[in-house]
Amino acid sequence: MFKLLRKKDGMELIQAAILIALAVGLGIIFKSEITTFVNDTFESLDASNF
């Protein structure tokens, strides 16, 4: 019974690691687009005297 629980926890850990790696990979690929979006958003907020 405990072996099954341990195996399930290990799979969840692997799934979490894969999701984190995927998020980091997408962040690296789209870094310039994300940076441009954030800069444009803050510039528009600054221009509107928010």
PQR file with spaces between the fields and no chain letter, atoms N, CA, C, O and H, PARSE charges and radii, in Angstrom:
ATOM       1  N    MET     1       0.822   -1.189    0.000 -0.4000 1.5000
ATOM       2  CA   MET     1       0.000    0.000    0.000 -0.0000 2.0000
ATOM       3  C    MET     1       0.876    1.267    0.000  0.5500 1.7000
ATOM       4  O    MET     1       0.615    2.197   -0.763 -0.5500 1.4000
ATOM       5  N    PHE     2       1.905    1.302    0.848 -0.4000 1.5000
ATOM       6  CA   PHE     2       2.768    2.477    0.927 -0.0000 2.0000
ATOM       7  C    PHE     2       3.599    2.642   -0.343  0.5500 1.7000
ATOM       8  O    PHE     2       3.916    3.765   -0.737 -0.5500 1.4000
ATOM       9  H    PHE     2       2.116    0.546    1.468  0.4000 1.0000
ATOM      10  N    LYS     3       3.952    1.530   -0.983 -0.4000 1.5000
ATOM      11  CA   LYS     3       4.701    1.620   -2.230 -0.0000 2.0000
ATOM      12  C    LYS     3       3.870    2.308   -3.303  0.5500 1.7000
ATOM      13  O    LYS     3       4.395    3.086   -4.099 -0.5500 1.4000
ATOM      14  H    LYS     3       3.694    0.618   -0.663  0.4000 1.0000
ATOM      15  N    LEU     4       2.568    2.019   -3.323 -0.4000 1.5000
ATOM      16  CA   LEU     4       1.685    2.633   -4.307 -0.0000 2.0000
ATOM      17  C    LEU     4       1.592    4.140   -4.070  0.5500 1.7000
ATOM      18  O    LEU     4       1.633    4.924   -5.018 -0.5500 1.4000
ATOM      19  H    LEU     4       2.142    1.386   -2.676  0.4000 1.0000
ATOM      20  N    LEU     5       1.466    4.546   -2.796 -0.4000 1.5000
ATOM      21  CA   LEU     5       1.390    5.979   -2.489 -0.0000 2.0000
ATOM      22  C    LEU     5       2.691    6.680   -2.849  0.5500 1.7000
ATOM      23  O    LEU     5       2.670    7.781   -3.398 -0.5500 1.4000
ATOM      24  H    LEU     5       1.433    3.909   -2.026  0.4000 1.0000
ATOM      25  N    ARG     6       3.812    6.058   -2.548 -0.4000 1.5000
ATOM      26  CA   ARG     6       5.104    6.641   -2.858 -0.0000 2.0000
ATOM      27  C    ARG     6       5.278    6.793   -4.372  0.5500 1.7000
ATOM      28  O    ARG     6       5.802    7.804   -4.839 -0.5500 1.4000
ATOM      29  H    ARG     6       3.829    5.163   -2.102  0.4000 1.0000
ATOM      30  N    LYS     7       4.844    5.802   -5.126 -0.4000 1.5000
ATOM      31  CA   LYS     7       4.948    5.845   -6.582 -0.0000 2.0000
ATOM      32  C    LYS     7       4.068    6.965   -7.139  0.5500 1.7000
ATOM      33  O    LYS     7       4.471    7.662   -8.071 -0.5500 1.4000
ATOM      34  H    LYS     7       4.418    4.980   -4.746  0.4000 1.0000
ATOM      35  N    LYS     8       2.878    7.140   -6.578 -0.4000 1.5000
ATOM      36  CA   LYS     8       1.960    8.191   -7.033 -0.0000 2.0000
ATOM      37  C    LYS     8       2.549    9.573   -6.738  0.5500 1.7000
ATOM      38  O    LYS     8       2.452   10.473   -7.572 -0.5500 1.4000
ATOM      39  H    LYS     8       2.551    6.574   -5.821  0.4000 1.0000
ATOM      40  N    ASP     9       3.149    9.750   -5.576 -0.4000 1.5000
ATOM      41  CA   ASP     9       3.784   11.027   -5.248 -0.0000 2.0000
ATOM      42  C    ASP     9       4.926   11.323   -6.205  0.5500 1.7000
ATOM      43  O    ASP     9       5.117   12.466   -6.619 -0.5500 1.4000
ATOM      44  H    ASP     9       3.228    9.019   -4.898  0.4000 1.0000
ATOM      45  N    GLY    10       5.678   10.300   -6.553 -0.4000 1.5000
ATOM      46  CA   GLY    10       6.774   10.482   -7.492 -0.0000 2.0000
ATOM      47  C    GLY    10       6.285   10.934   -8.854  0.5500 1.7000
ATOM      48  O    GLY    10       6.915   11.778   -9.491 -0.5500 1.4000
ATOM      49  H    GLY    10       5.523    9.371   -6.216  0.4000 1.0000
ATOM      50  N    MET    11       5.168   10.383   -9.309 -0.4000 1.5000
ATOM      51  CA   MET    11       4.604   10.786  -10.594 -0.0000 2.0000
ATOM      52  C    MET    11       4.114   12.228  -10.541  0.5500 1.7000
ATOM      53  O    MET    11       4.277   12.971  -11.508 -0.5500 1.4000
ATOM      54  H    MET    11       4.656    9.697   -8.791  0.4000 1.0000
ATOM      55  N    GLU    12       3.516   12.630   -9.422 -0.4000 1.5000
ATOM      56  CA   GLU    12       3.071   14.013   -9.287 -0.0000 2.0000
ATOM      57  C    GLU    12       4.256   14.969   -9.299  0.5500 1.7000
ATOM      58  O    GLU    12       4.166   16.066   -9.850 -0.5500 1.4000
ATOM      59  H    GLU    12       3.383   12.026   -8.637  0.4000 1.0000
ATOM      60  N    LEU    13       5.341   14.564   -8.707 -0.4000 1.5000
ATOM      61  CA   LEU    13       6.551   15.385   -8.697 -0.0000 2.0000
ATOM      62  C    LEU    13       7.108   15.535  -10.107  0.5500 1.7000
ATOM      63  O    LEU    13       7.538   16.619  -10.502 -0.5500 1.4000
ATOM      64  H    LEU    13       5.414   13.673   -8.260  0.4000 1.0000
ATOM      65  N    ILE    14       7.097   14.448  -10.855 -0.4000 1.5000
ATOM      66  CA   ILE    14       7.571   14.493  -12.242 -0.0000 2.0000
ATOM      67  C    ILE    14       6.665   15.395  -13.074  0.5500 1.7000
ATOM      68  O    ILE    14       7.153   16.185  -13.883 -0.5500 1.4000
ATOM      69  H    ILE    14       6.748   13.568  -10.534  0.4000 1.0000
ATOM      70  N    GLN    15       5.359   15.286  -12.885 -0.4000 1.5000
ATOM      71  CA   GLN    15       4.422   16.126  -13.627 -0.0000 2.0000
ATOM      72  C    GLN    15       4.642   17.603  -13.299  0.5500 1.7000
ATOM      73  O    GLN    15       4.616   18.448  -14.193 -0.5500 1.4000
ATOM      74  H    GLN    15       4.962   14.644  -12.228  0.4000 1.0000
ATOM      75  N    ALA    16       4.856   17.912  -12.033 -0.4000 1.5000
ATOM      76  CA   ALA    16       5.110   19.297  -11.634 -0.0000 2.0000
ATOM      77  C    ALA    16       6.408   19.802  -12.252  0.5500 1.7000
ATOM      78  O    ALA    16       6.480   20.944  -12.707 -0.5500 1.4000
ATOM      79  H    ALA    16       4.877   17.226  -11.306  0.4000 1.0000
ATOM      80  N    ALA    17       7.425   18.961  -12.269 -0.4000 1.5000
ATOM      81  CA   ALA    17       8.709   19.354  -12.860 -0.0000 2.0000
ATOM      82  C    ALA    17       8.561   19.601  -14.359  0.5500 1.7000
ATOM      83  O    ALA    17       9.148   20.542  -14.894 -0.5500 1.4000
ATOM      84  H    ALA    17       7.367   18.033  -11.899  0.4000 1.0000
ATOM      85  N    ILE    18       7.786   18.766  -15.035 -0.4000 1.5000
ATOM      86  CA   ILE    18       7.563   18.955  -16.473 -0.0000 2.0000
ATOM      87  C    ILE    18       6.814   20.261  -16.731  0.5500 1.7000
ATOM      88  O    ILE    18       7.157   20.997  -17.656 -0.5500 1.4000
ATOM      89  H    ILE    18       7.309   18.002  -14.600  0.4000 1.0000
ATOM      90  N    LEU    19       5.801   20.554  -15.927 -0.4000 1.5000
ATOM      91  CA   LEU    19       5.047   21.799  -16.100 -0.0000 2.0000
ATOM      92  C    LEU    19       5.923   23.027  -15.850  0.5500 1.7000
ATOM      93  O    LEU    19       5.817   24.022  -16.567 -0.5500 1.4000
ATOM      94  H    LEU    19       5.523   19.956  -15.175  0.4000 1.0000
ATOM      95  N    ILE    20       6.773   22.962  -14.849 -0.4000 1.5000
ATOM      96  CA   ILE    20       7.680   24.080  -14.566 -0.0000 2.0000
ATOM      97  C    ILE    20       8.668   24.256  -15.709  0.5500 1.7000
ATOM      98  O    ILE    20       8.937   25.380  -16.134 -0.5500 1.4000
ATOM      99  H    ILE    20       6.859   22.154  -14.266  0.4000 1.0000
ATOM     100  N    ALA    21       9.207   23.155  -16.203 -0.4000 1.5000
ATOM     101  CA   ALA    21      10.150   23.232  -17.324 -0.0000 2.0000
ATOM     102  C    ALA    21       9.470   23.800  -18.566  0.5500 1.7000
ATOM     103  O    ALA    21      10.078   24.574  -19.304 -0.5500 1.4000
ATOM     104  H    ALA    21       8.988   22.242  -15.857  0.4000 1.0000
ATOM     105  N    LEU    22       8.220   23.425  -18.802 -0.4000 1.5000
ATOM     106  CA   LEU    22       7.466   23.939  -19.934 -0.0000 2.0000
ATOM     107  C    LEU    22       7.232   25.443  -19.796  0.5500 1.7000
ATOM     108  O    LEU    22       7.376   26.189  -20.765 -0.5500 1.4000
ATOM     109  H    LEU    22       7.726   22.796  -18.202  0.4000 1.0000
ATOM     110  N    ALA    23       6.873   25.883  -18.595 -0.4000 1.5000
ATOM     111  CA   ALA    23       6.644   27.312  -18.359 -0.0000 2.0000
ATOM     112  C    ALA    23       7.931   28.107  -18.549  0.5500 1.7000
ATOM     113  O    ALA    23       7.913   29.182  -19.149 -0.5500 1.4000
ATOM     114  H    ALA    23       6.756   25.278  -17.808  0.4000 1.0000
ATOM     115  N    VAL    24       9.036   27.592  -18.047 -0.4000 1.5000
ATOM     116  CA   VAL    24      10.324   28.272  -18.209 -0.0000 2.0000
ATOM     117  C    VAL    24      10.716   28.314  -19.685  0.5500 1.7000
ATOM     118  O    VAL    24      11.193   29.337  -20.176 -0.5500 1.4000
ATOM     119  H    VAL    24       9.050   26.719  -17.560  0.4000 1.0000
ATOM     120  N    GLY    25      10.516   27.214  -20.379 -0.4000 1.5000
ATOM     121  CA   GLY    25      10.837   27.159  -21.796 -0.0000 2.0000
ATOM     122  C    GLY    25      10.032   28.159  -22.607  0.5500 1.7000
ATOM     123  O    GLY    25      10.579   28.854  -23.463 -0.5500 1.4000
ATOM     124  H    GLY    25      10.128   26.383  -19.980  0.4000 1.0000
ATOM     125  N    LEU    26       8.726   28.235  -22.337 -0.4000 1.5000
ATOM     126  CA   LEU    26       7.885   29.211  -23.039 -0.0000 2.0000
ATOM     127  C    LEU    26       8.291   30.637  -22.681  0.5500 1.7000
ATOM     128  O    LEU    26       8.264   31.523  -23.535 -0.5500 1.4000
ATOM     129  H    LEU    26       8.282   27.670  -21.642  0.4000 1.0000
ATOM     130  N    GLY    27       8.663   30.860  -21.437 -0.4000 1.5000
ATOM     131  CA   GLY    27       9.127   32.181  -21.021 -0.0000 2.0000
ATOM     132  C    GLY    27      10.382   32.599  -21.755  0.5500 1.7000
ATOM     133  O    GLY    27      10.534   33.761  -22.135 -0.5500 1.4000
ATOM     134  H    GLY    27       8.685   30.140  -20.743  0.4000 1.0000
ATOM     135  N    ILE    28      11.279   31.652  -21.954 -0.4000 1.5000
ATOM     136  CA   ILE    28      12.523   31.960  -22.681 -0.0000 2.0000
ATOM     137  C    ILE    28      12.228   32.220  -24.155  0.5500 1.7000
ATOM     138  O    ILE    28      12.783   33.146  -24.747 -0.5500 1.4000
ATOM     139  H    ILE    28      11.156   30.708  -21.646  0.4000 1.0000
ATOM     140  N    ILE    29      11.356   31.406  -24.747 -0.4000 1.5000
ATOM     141  CA   ILE    29      11.039   31.561  -26.162 -0.0000 2.0000
ATOM     142  C    ILE    29      10.358   32.898  -26.435  0.5500 1.7000
ATOM     143  O    ILE    29      10.693   33.588  -27.398 -0.5500 1.4000
ATOM     144  H    ILE    29      10.905   30.654  -24.266  0.4000 1.0000
ATOM     145  N    PHE    30       9.401   33.260  -25.581 -0.4000 1.5000
ATOM     146  CA   PHE    30       8.610   34.470  -25.805 -0.0000 2.0000
ATOM     147  C    PHE    30       9.063   35.642  -24.942  0.5500 1.7000
ATOM     148  O    PHE    30       8.269   36.534  -24.644 -0.5500 1.4000
ATOM     149  H    PHE    30       9.129   32.700  -24.799  0.4000 1.0000
ATOM     150  N    LYS    31      10.330   35.647  -24.541 -0.4000 1.5000
ATOM     151  CA   LYS    31      10.843   36.677  -23.638 -0.0000 2.0000
ATOM     152  C    LYS    31      10.667   38.076  -24.205  0.5500 1.7000
ATOM     153  O    LYS    31      10.226   38.976  -23.490 -0.5500 1.4000
ATOM     154  H    LYS    31      10.974   34.922  -24.783  0.4000 1.0000
ATOM     155  N    SER    32      10.998   38.276  -25.457 -0.4000 1.5000
ATOM     156  CA   SER    32      10.906   39.621  -26.038 -0.0000 2.0000
ATOM     157  C    SER    32       9.454   40.080  -26.141  0.5500 1.7000
ATOM     158  O    SER    32       9.159   41.249  -25.892 -0.5500 1.4000
ATOM     159  H    SER    32      11.357   37.545  -26.038  0.4000 1.0000
ATOM     160  N    GLU    33       8.540   39.170  -26.506 -0.4000 1.5000
ATOM     161  CA   GLU    33       7.128   39.536  -26.591 -0.0000 2.0000
ATOM     162  C    GLU    33       6.561   39.890  -25.217  0.5500 1.7000
ATOM     163  O    GLU    33       5.795   40.844  -25.080 -0.5500 1.4000
ATOM     164  H    GLU    33       8.781   38.221  -26.708  0.4000 1.0000
ATOM     165  N    ILE    34       6.946   39.109  -24.198 -0.4000 1.5000
ATOM     166  CA   ILE    34       6.476   39.366  -22.837 -0.0000 2.0000
ATOM     167  C    ILE    34       7.013   40.712  -22.350  0.5500 1.7000
ATOM     168  O    ILE    34       6.275   41.498  -21.757 -0.5500 1.4000
ATOM     169  H    ILE    34       7.568   38.334  -24.309  0.4000 1.0000
ATOM     170  N    THR    35       8.298   40.977  -22.601 -0.4000 1.5000
ATOM     171  CA   THR    35       8.915   42.234  -22.173 -0.0000 2.0000
ATOM     172  C    THR    35       8.244   43.418  -22.855  0.5500 1.7000
ATOM     173  O    THR    35       7.966   44.428  -22.208 -0.5500 1.4000
ATOM     174  H    THR    35       8.898   40.338  -23.083  0.4000 1.0000
ATOM     175  N    THR    36       7.982   43.306  -24.147 -0.4000 1.5000
ATOM     176  CA   THR    36       7.326   44.382  -24.886 -0.0000 2.0000
ATOM     177  C    THR    36       5.933   44.627  -24.331  0.5500 1.7000
ATOM     178  O    THR    36       5.539   45.777  -24.140 -0.5500 1.4000
ATOM     179  H    THR    36       8.208   42.486  -24.673  0.4000 1.0000
ATOM     180  N    PHE    37       5.187   43.571  -24.072 -0.4000 1.5000
ATOM     181  CA   PHE    37       3.828   43.703  -23.536 -0.0000 2.0000
ATOM     182  C    PHE    37       3.834   44.403  -22.177  0.5500 1.7000
ATOM     183  O    PHE    37       3.041   45.314  -21.940 -0.5500 1.4000
ATOM     184  H    PHE    37       5.507   42.637  -24.227  0.4000 1.0000
ATOM     185  N    VAL    38       4.729   43.975  -21.289 -0.4000 1.5000
ATOM     186  CA   VAL    38       4.792   44.568  -19.953 -0.0000 2.0000
ATOM     187  C    VAL    38       5.197   46.040  -20.041  0.5500 1.7000
ATOM     188  O    VAL    38       4.604   46.886  -19.372 -0.5500 1.4000
ATOM     189  H    VAL    38       5.374   43.234  -21.482  0.4000 1.0000
ATOM     190  N    ASN    39       6.198   46.347  -20.858 -0.4000 1.5000
ATOM     191  CA   ASN    39       6.637   47.738  -21.001 -0.0000 2.0000
ATOM     192  C    ASN    39       5.533   48.613  -21.576  0.5500 1.7000
ATOM     193  O    ASN    39       5.316   49.724  -21.091 -0.5500 1.4000
ATOM     194  H    ASN    39       6.679   45.660  -21.401  0.4000 1.0000
ATOM     195  N    ASP    40       4.828   48.133  -22.604 -0.4000 1.5000
ATOM     196  CA   ASP    40       3.725   48.903  -23.191 -0.0000 2.0000
ATOM     197  C    ASP    40       2.612   49.135  -22.180  0.5500 1.7000
ATOM     198  O    ASP    40       2.034   50.221  -22.123 -0.5500 1.4000
ATOM     199  H    ASP    40       5.004   47.231  -22.997  0.4000 1.0000
ATOM     200  N    THR    41       2.315   48.118  -21.386 -0.4000 1.5000
ATOM     201  CA   THR    41       1.258   48.234  -20.383 -0.0000 2.0000
ATOM     202  C    THR    41       1.619   49.289  -19.346  0.5500 1.7000
ATOM     203  O    THR    41       0.794   50.139  -19.011 -0.5500 1.4000
ATOM     204  H    THR    41       2.784   47.237  -21.432  0.4000 1.0000
ATOM     205  N    PHE    42       2.849   49.238  -18.837 -0.4000 1.5000
ATOM     206  CA   PHE    42       3.246   50.216  -17.828 -0.0000 2.0000
ATOM     207  C    PHE    42       3.383   51.622  -18.407  0.5500 1.7000
ATOM     208  O    PHE    42       3.101   52.603  -17.719 -0.5500 1.4000
ATOM     209  H    PHE    42       3.519   48.547  -19.110  0.4000 1.0000
ATOM     210  N    GLU    43       3.809   51.726  -19.650 -0.4000 1.5000
ATOM     211  CA   GLU    43       3.882   53.042  -20.291 -0.0000 2.0000
ATOM     212  C    GLU    43       2.490   53.646  -20.449  0.5500 1.7000
ATOM     213  O    GLU    43       2.309   54.840  -20.212 -0.5500 1.4000
ATOM     214  H    GLU    43       4.038   50.929  -20.208  0.4000 1.0000
ATOM     215  N    SER    44       1.520   52.853  -20.840 -0.4000 1.5000
ATOM     216  CA   SER    44       0.163   53.365  -20.985 -0.0000 2.0000
ATOM     217  C    SER    44      -0.436   53.740  -19.631  0.5500 1.7000
ATOM     218  O    SER    44      -1.167   54.726  -19.531 -0.5500 1.4000
ATOM     219  H    SER    44       1.667   51.883  -21.032  0.4000 1.0000
ATOM     220  N    LEU    45      -0.136   52.970  -18.594 -0.4000 1.5000
ATOM     221  CA   LEU    45      -0.607   53.321  -17.252 -0.0000 2.0000
ATOM     222  C    LEU    45       0.035   54.622  -16.777  0.5500 1.7000
ATOM     223  O    LEU    45      -0.628   55.461  -16.168 -0.5500 1.4000
ATOM     224  H    LEU    45       0.458   52.169  -18.675  0.4000 1.0000
ATOM     225  N    ASP    46       1.316   54.782  -17.056 -0.4000 1.5000
ATOM     226  CA   ASP    46       2.032   55.986  -16.662 -0.0000 2.0000
ATOM     227  C    ASP    46       1.512   57.205  -17.423  0.5500 1.7000
ATOM     228  O    ASP    46       1.402   58.294  -16.859 -0.5500 1.4000
ATOM     229  H    ASP    46       1.855   54.100  -17.550  0.4000 1.0000
ATOM     230  N    ALA    47       1.196   57.020  -18.694 -0.4000 1.5000
ATOM     231  CA   ALA    47       0.711   58.126  -19.515 -0.0000 2.0000
ATOM     232  C    ALA    47      -0.686   58.571  -19.089  0.5500 1.7000
ATOM     233  O    ALA    47      -1.050   59.732  -19.275 -0.5500 1.4000
ATOM     234  H    ALA    47       1.285   56.136  -19.152  0.4000 1.0000
ATOM     235  N    SER    48      -1.465   57.660  -18.521 -0.4000 1.5000
ATOM     236  CA   SER    48      -2.837   58.011  -18.114 -0.0000 2.0000
ATOM     237  C    SER    48      -2.883   58.583  -16.708  0.5500 1.7000
ATOM     238  O    SER    48      -3.968   58.829  -16.180 -0.5500 1.4000
ATOM     239  H    SER    48      -1.169   56.717  -18.370  0.4000 1.0000
ATOM     240  N    ASN    49      -1.732   58.801  -16.094 -0.4000 1.5000
ATOM     241  CA   ASN    49      -1.632   59.318  -14.725 -0.0000 2.0000
ATOM     242  C    ASN    49      -2.451   58.496  -13.753  0.5500 1.7000
ATOM     243  O    ASN    49      -3.152   59.035  -12.897 -0.5500 1.4000
ATOM     244  H    ASN    49      -0.851   58.601  -16.523  0.4000 1.0000
ATOM     245  N    PHE    50      -2.357   57.218  -13.890 -0.4000 1.5000
ATOM     246  CA   PHE    50      -3.119   56.277  -13.050 -0.0000 2.0000
ATOM     247  C    PHE    50      -2.665   56.356  -11.631  0.5500 1.7000
ATOM     248  O    PHE    50      -3.186   55.641  -10.775 -0.5500 1.4000
ATOM     249  H    PHE    50      -1.787   56.779  -14.585  0.4000 1.0000
